[in-house]
Amino acid sequence: MAELNIKNVGLTTGVFLAVLHTLGFIGLRLGLMDYWSWTHMFSFAYTIEPFNLLAFVAGVLTAFVVGSLSGVFFTIVYNSLNK
């Protein structure tokens, strides 16, 4: 099998998780949390706070960093197992 490029996989997984985080935020703002809890047959108390740009950016950046590090770790393991 071909060796994976560590930068490409890291950036791809980072962007993927950042986009998922953004889509989750949009879904939360559209009221999909009620639908999600209904389809999974549970309920819990939660409060949606007013929009905070700094918190949103911090969350997206954190998702990107965690995704990138996960991709780098995956690539290291994958490449080492395919030698």
Phi, psi and omega in degrees: 000155182285148177283138180278145176277120187297322179292315181297315181292319179299313179293321181297312180291326177296312179296319180301312180292324177295319178294318177300319178298317179295317178296323176297320177297315180297317178298320177297317179292334179275000178086020182282352178297321178296317178296316181298315180292327177293316182290336179262006174056049173212166176215152176205158180277132177212157179232130176266116182282162175299154182300135178229109184301318181297317179294321179297311180296319178298320178294317179294317179295321178296317177299319179297314182295314179297318178296317179297314179296323177296318178295319178296315179298315178301316182296318179299313180295314181300311181294324180289330179280343182259021178268000000 
